[in-house]
Amino acid sequence: MLQWQDKPIFIGGHRKSGTTLIPCLFDGNDEVVSLPYDTGFFYGFYPVCNNTDLSDEAKIDLAIKYLCKNDLIDQLKIAGKYEKTKIELDLLQQSFYDNFSSSSKTPREALLCFVNSFKKIFYDNSKSPKIWLQKTTSSEIYAKEIFEWFPNTKFIHIIRDPRDNFASLKSGWEKLYSLRTNDSNELIQSMIDRGKLCMELAILNSQRFGKQKYMVVKFEDIVTDPKKYIKKICDFIEIQYEENLLNPTVFGHHWKGNNLEDKNFKGISSSNINKWENRILKSEAYLIEYYFRNLMEHFNYQIKFDINNHIDAAVEHYNWYNKNQSFKV
């Protein structure tokens, strides 16, 4: 008989596409061990651990950095629980350290050791969950590895109108991304590179692994008709639908949303749907429509501008790219 550890649910999609909402909806559900934050596993820990000759201690330190800190601390603060749960956070790190130290230290073992420690520290251990759920943005890039590690897993891939997606990213320019680069063109280049790949993989992974294992859901559908689509998600992951799944929480406390403008949303909100025209430049929308046109048409996102606008924007952006790329052939 399969144990709950053998039945993970992975949530993926491009950053700022609405992925954090899903684990927060299942926070505290008796049938699910849900990690209501971005673990950073598939963009922080796994690529480094998999492609670098790290010592065992370095692997443990890297795993703790991403799995036990960063976004987890942010979510605890959002929930107003950080000071109260600092002891639990320390216990989580120690429990994970002990478990992972005695394991084979593979990426799969890192995930299993962590989710077991997470359940032990943050969940009522008298409960018997059926599945566990974790989210890392862009984890769909590693879908092949995920299905090899966990044959009984299921994957939920969230997509969003790429113009709204970029608008959400751009809203964090002053607060976050300007600290990483002084050129906003790099932010839209990242959207073109990684955002487009993630959206393409929504189609390709669904075909590769089958719709019984790989579910693609539009963020717009979830927030405009939440009951219908949360029920679909429950059917997909084989748990019972309950009305309280319509109220996202973090460690049992109200979740205000994961936006970069510090807005406090009350529950599931559709307030930023189709708001890109007021949040990004026309030239940015032209460029996104140029690169995402076929994908937008596939997922029924309406193209707003003329192809000539698209081409002019693409040429202008290429001029920037050609001037600023660090390596030229």
PAMARVEX-872964 format. One line per 2 residues: number of its first residue (from 1); their letters; for each residue x, y, z of C-alpha. Coordinates in Angstrom, 1 decimal. Each point is the difference from the previous one (the first is absolute). Example, Ala and Ser with C-alpha at 12.3 -4.5 7.8 and 13.67 -1.06 7.14 Angstrom:
<rs>
1	AS	12.3/-4.5/7.8 ~ 1.4/3.4/-0.7
</rs>
This chain:
<rs>
1	ML	0.0/0.0/0.0 ~ 1.3/3.4/-1.0
3	QW	0.9/2.4/2.8 ~ -0.8/3.8/-0.1
5	QD	3.8/0.6/-0.7 ~ -0.3/-2.0/-3.2
7	KP	-2.8/2.3/-1.4 ~ 1.3/3.5/-0.4
9	IF	-1.7/2.8/-1.9 ~ 2.3/2.5/-1.7
11	IG	-1.2/3.5/-0.9 ~ 1.9/1.8/-2.8
13	GH	-0.2/2.9/-2.3 ~ 1.9/3.2/-0.7
15	RK	0.7/2.4/2.9 ~ -2.8/2.4/0.8
17	SG	-2.5/-2.1/-2.0 ~ -2.1/-0.8/3.1
19	TT	1.6/-3.2/1.1 ~ 0.2/0.8/3.7
21	LI	-3.8/0.2/0.2 ~ -0.4/-3.8/-0.3
23	PC	2.1/-1.2/2.9 ~ -1.6/2.7/2.2
25	LF	-3.5/-1.3/-0.9 ~ 1.0/-3.4/1.4
27	DG	1.8/1.4/3.0 ~ -1.3/-1.9/3.1
29	ND	-2.1/-2.5/-2.0 ~ -0.1/-3.3/1.9
31	EV	0.7/-2.0/-3.2 ~ 2.9/2.0/-1.1
33	VS	3.4/1.0/1.3 ~ 0.3/3.3/-1.8
35	LP	3.2/2.2/0.0 ~ -1.7/3.4/-0.5
37	YD	3.0/1.8/-1.5 ~ 2.5/-0.3/-2.9
39	TG	2.6/-2.5/1.2 ~ 2.6/1.1/-2.6
41	FF	0.9/-3.6/-0.4 ~ 0.0/-0.2/-3.8
43	YG	1.7/3.3/-0.8 ~ 2.3/0.3/3.1
45	FY	0.9/-3.4/1.4 ~ -0.4/-2.6/-2.8
47	PV	2.0/1.6/-2.9 ~ 3.0/0.7/2.3
49	CN	-0.2/-3.3/1.8 ~ -0.4/-1.9/-3.2
51	NT	2.7/1.7/-2.1 ~ 2.7/0.8/2.6
53	DL	2.3/-2.2/2.0 ~ -1.2/1.1/3.4
55	SD	1.1/-1.4/3.3 ~ -2.7/-1.6/2.2
57	EA	0.2/2.9/2.4 ~ -0.4/2.5/-2.9
59	KI	-3.1/-1.9/-1.3 ~ -1.5/0.2/3.5
61	DL	0.7/3.7/0.3 ~ -1.4/0.7/-3.5
63	AI	-3.2/-2.0/0.8 ~ -0.5/1.8/3.2
65	KY	0.5/3.4/-1.7 ~ -2.8/-0.6/-2.5
67	LC	-2.4/-2.4/1.7 ~ 0.2/1.2/3.6
69	KN	0.6/3.7/-0.4 ~ -0.7/2.7/-2.7
71	DL	-3.7/-0.2/-1.0 ~ -0.9/-2.1/3.1
73	ID	1.1/2.9/2.3 ~ -1.8/2.5/-2.2
75	QL	-3.3/-2.0/0.2 ~ 0.4/-0.4/3.8
77	KI	0.3/3.8/0.2 ~ -3.0/0.5/-2.2
79	AG	-2.0/-2.2/2.2 ~ 1.2/2.0/3.0
81	KY	1.5/-3.1/1.5 ~ 3.8/0.3/-0.6
83	EK	0.9/1.0/3.6 ~ -2.4/-2.6/1.4
85	TK	1.3/-2.8/-2.2 ~ 3.7/0.8/0.0
87	IE	0.4/-3.0/2.4 ~ -1.9/-2.2/-2.5
89	LD	2.2/1.3/-2.8 ~ 3.1/-0.9/1.9
91	LL	-1.5/-3.4/0.7 ~ -0.8/-0.4/-3.7
93	QQ	3.6/0.7/-1.0 ~ 1.4/-2.4/2.5
95	SF	-2.5/-2.7/-0.9 ~ 0.8/0.4/-3.7
97	YD	3.8/0.0/0.8 ~ -0.3/-3.2/1.9
99	NF	-2.1/-1.8/-2.6 ~ 1.9/1.2/-3.0
101	SS	3.4/-0.7/1.6 ~ -0.9/-3.6/0.4
103	SS	-1.4/-0.4/-3.5 ~ 1.6/-0.6/-3.4
105	KT	-0.2/3.8/-0.5 ~ -1.5/-0.2/-3.5
107	PR	-2.4/2.8/-1.1 ~ -2.9/-2.4/0.5
109	EA	1.1/-0.8/3.5 ~ 0.3/3.7/0.7
111	LL	-3.7/0.5/-0.8 ~ -1.2/-3.0/1.9
113	CF	2.1/0.8/3.1 ~ -1.3/3.6/-0.1
115	VN	-3.7/-0.8/-0.4 ~ 0.2/-2.6/2.8
117	SF	1.7/2.6/2.3 ~ -2.5/2.7/-1.1
119	KK	-3.0/-2.3/0.9 ~ 1.6/-0.9/3.4
121	IF	0.5/3.7/1.0 ~ -3.0/1.8/-1.5
123	YD	-2.7/-2.6/-0.2 ~ -2.1/-1.9/2.6
125	NS	1.7/-3.4/-0.2 ~ -3.1/-1.8/1.0
127	KS	-1.4/0.8/-3.5 ~ 0.5/-2.3/-2.9
129	PK	0.5/1.9/-3.3 ~ -0.5/-1.6/-3.4
131	IW	2.4/2.1/-1.9 ~ 2.6/2.9/0.2
133	LQ	0.1/3.1/-2.1 ~ 2.9/2.3/-0.7
135	KT	0.5/2.9/-2.5 ~ 3.1/1.2/-1.7
137	TS	-0.3/2.4/-2.9 ~ 1.4/-1.4/-3.3
139	SE	0.0/-3.5/1.4 ~ -1.7/-1.2/-3.2
141	IY	3.5/0.3/-1.6 ~ 0.9/-3.0/2.1
143	AK	-3.2/-2.0/-0.5 ~ 1.9/-3.0/-1.5
145	EI	2.1/-0.3/3.2 ~ -3.0/0.5/2.2
147	FE	-2.0/-2.8/-1.6 ~ 3.1/-2.3/0.2
149	WF	0.4/0.7/3.7 ~ -3.6/-0.4/0.8
151	PN	-2.0/-2.2/-2.4 ~ -3.2/0.7/1.8
153	TK	0.3/3.8/0.0 ~ -2.3/2.4/-1.7
155	FI	0.9/3.5/-1.3 ~ -2.1/3.1/-0.1
157	HI	1.3/2.7/-2.4 ~ -1.4/3.5/0.4
159	IR	0.1/2.4/-3.0 ~ -0.9/3.6/-0.3
161	DP	-0.5/2.6/-2.7 ~ 3.7/0.9/-0.6
163	RD	-0.8/3.7/-0.1 ~ -1.5/-0.1/3.5
165	NF	2.8/-2.3/1.1 ~ 2.6/2.6/-1.1
167	AS	-2.1/2.8/1.6 ~ 0.3/-1.9/3.3
169	LK	3.7/-0.4/-0.4 ~ 0.5/3.7/-1.0
171	SG	-1.9/1.1/3.2 ~ 2.9/-1.4/1.9
173	WE	2.6/2.0/-1.8 ~ 0.8/2.6/2.6
175	KL	-0.4/-2.3/3.0 ~ 1.8/-3.1/-1.3
177	YS	1.3/-0.3/-3.6 ~ 1.8/3.3/-0.2
179	LR	2.2/-1.3/2.8 ~ 1.2/-2.8/-2.4
181	TN	0.4/2.0/-3.2 ~ -0.1/3.7/-1.0
183	DS	-1.5/-0.7/-3.4 ~ -3.8/-0.8/-0.2
185	NE	0.5/-1.5/-3.4 ~ 1.5/-3.0/1.8
187	LI	-3.2/-0.6/1.8 ~ -2.0/-0.3/-3.2
189	QS	2.8/-2.1/-1.5 ~ -0.5/-2.4/2.9
191	MI	-3.7/-0.1/-0.7 ~ 0.7/-0.8/-3.7
193	DR	2.6/-2.7/0.9 ~ -1.4/-1.8/3.0
195	GK	-3.7/1.1/-0.2 ~ -0.3/-1.2/-3.6
197	LC	1.7/-3.3/0.8 ~ -2.3/-0.6/3.0
199	ME	-3.1/0.7/-2.1 ~ 1.2/-2.3/-2.8
201	LA	0.6/-2.7/2.5 ~ -3.7/0.2/1.1
203	IL	-0.9/-1.4/-3.4 ~ 2.9/-2.4/-0.5
205	NS	0.1/-1.5/3.5 ~ -3.8/-0.5/-0.1
207	QR	0.5/-2.0/-3.2 ~ 3.0/-1.9/1.3
209	FG	-1.3/-1.1/3.3 ~ -3.7/0.0/-0.7
211	KQ	-2.9/2.0/1.5 ~ -0.6/-2.5/2.7
213	KY	3.4/0.9/1.5 ~ 0.6/3.5/-1.3
215	MV	-2.7/2.7/0.5 ~ 0.2/3.5/-1.6
217	VK	-2.2/2.7/1.5 ~ -0.3/3.6/-0.9
219	FE	0.4/2.4/3.0 ~ -2.8/2.1/-1.4
221	DI	-2.4/-3.0/0.2 ~ 0.9/-0.7/3.6
223	VT	-0.6/3.6/1.2 ~ -3.1/0.7/-2.0
225	DP	-1.8/-3.3/0.7 ~ 1.9/-1.4/3.0
227	KK	-2.6/-2.6/1.1 ~ -0.1/-1.7/-3.4
229	YI	3.7/-0.1/-0.5 ~ 1.0/-0.9/3.6
231	KK	-2.4/-2.9/-0.3 ~ 1.8/-1.1/-3.2
233	IC	3.3/0.2/1.8 ~ -1.4/-2.1/2.9
235	DF	-1.3/-2.6/-2.5 ~ 3.4/-0.1/-1.6
237	IE	2.0/-0.5/3.2 ~ -2.7/-2.3/1.3
239	IQ	-1.1/1.8/3.2 ~ -3.4/1.1/1.2
241	YE	-1.0/3.6/-0.8 ~ -0.9/2.2/3.0
243	EN	-1.3/3.5/0.0 ~ 2.9/1.2/2.2
245	LL	2.3/-0.7/-3.0 ~ -1.2/3.3/-1.4
247	NP	1.8/1.9/2.8 ~ 3.8/0.1/-0.5
249	TV	2.0/0.0/3.3 ~ 3.6/-0.2/1.1
251	FG	0.5/-2.2/3.1 ~ -3.7/0.5/0.7
253	HH	0.1/3.8/-0.2 ~ -1.5/2.2/-2.7
255	WK	2.2/0.2/-3.1 ~ 0.1/3.5/-1.5
257	GN	1.3/-1.1/-3.3 ~ 3.4/-0.2/-1.6
259	NL	0.2/3.3/-1.9 ~ 3.0/2.3/-0.1
261	ED	-2.0/3.2/0.7 ~ -1.0/-1.0/3.6
263	KN	-3.7/-0.1/-0.8 ~ -2.0/-1.9/2.6
265	FK	-2.5/-2.2/-2.0 ~ -2.9/-1.5/1.9
267	GI	-0.1/-3.6/-1.2 ~ 0.1/-0.9/-3.6
269	SS	0.2/3.1/-2.1 ~ -0.4/0.7/-3.7
271	SN	0.8/3.7/0.4 ~ 3.2/-0.2/-2.1
273	IN	-1.5/-1.9/-2.9 ~ 0.2/1.8/-3.3
275	KW	1.6/3.0/1.6 ~ 3.2/-0.1/-2.0
277	EN	-0.9/3.0/-2.2 ~ 0.2/2.2/3.1
279	RI	3.1/-1.6/1.4 ~ 2.5/-0.4/-2.9
281	LK	1.1/2.0/-3.0 ~ -1.6/-0.6/-3.4
283	SE	3.5/-0.8/-1.4 ~ 0.3/-2.7/2.7
285	AY	-3.4/-1.4/-1.0 ~ 1.0/0.0/-3.6
287	LI	3.1/-1.9/0.7 ~ -1.7/-2.6/2.2
289	EY	-2.7/-0.6/-2.6 ~ 2.7/-0.4/-2.7
291	YF	1.7/-2.8/2.0 ~ -3.1/-1.6/1.5
293	RN	-2.4/0.4/-2.8 ~ -0.4/-3.7/-0.9
295	LM	-0.2/-1.0/3.7 ~ -2.6/2.7/0.7
297	EH	-2.1/-1.2/-2.9 ~ 0.3/-3.6/1.2
299	FN	-1.2/1.0/3.5 ~ -2.7/2.4/-1.3
301	YQ	1.7/3.2/1.2 ~ -1.1/2.8/-2.3
303	IK	2.6/1.7/-2.1 ~ -0.4/3.8/0.3
305	FD	2.4/1.6/-2.4 ~ 1.0/-0.1/-3.7
307	IN	2.8/-2.2/-1.3 ~ 1.9/3.1/-1.1
309	NH	0.1/1.3/3.6 ~ 1.4/-3.4/1.0
311	ID	2.7/0.0/-2.6 ~ 1.2/3.5/0.8
313	AA	0.2/-0.8/3.7 ~ 1.9/-3.2/-0.7
315	VE	2.5/1.8/-2.2 ~ 0.5/2.7/2.6
317	HY	0.5/-2.5/2.8 ~ 2.4/-2.0/-2.1
319	NW	2.1/3.2/-0.5 ~ 0.2/0.2/3.8
321	YN	0.8/-3.7/0.3 ~ 2.7/0.1/-2.7
323	KN	1.7/2.9/1.7 ~ -0.1/-1.4/3.5
325	QS	0.6/-3.7/-0.4 ~ 3.2/-1.0/1.8
327	FK	1.1/-2.6/-2.6 ~ -0.2/0.5/-3.7
329	V	0.7/-2.6/-2.7
</rs>
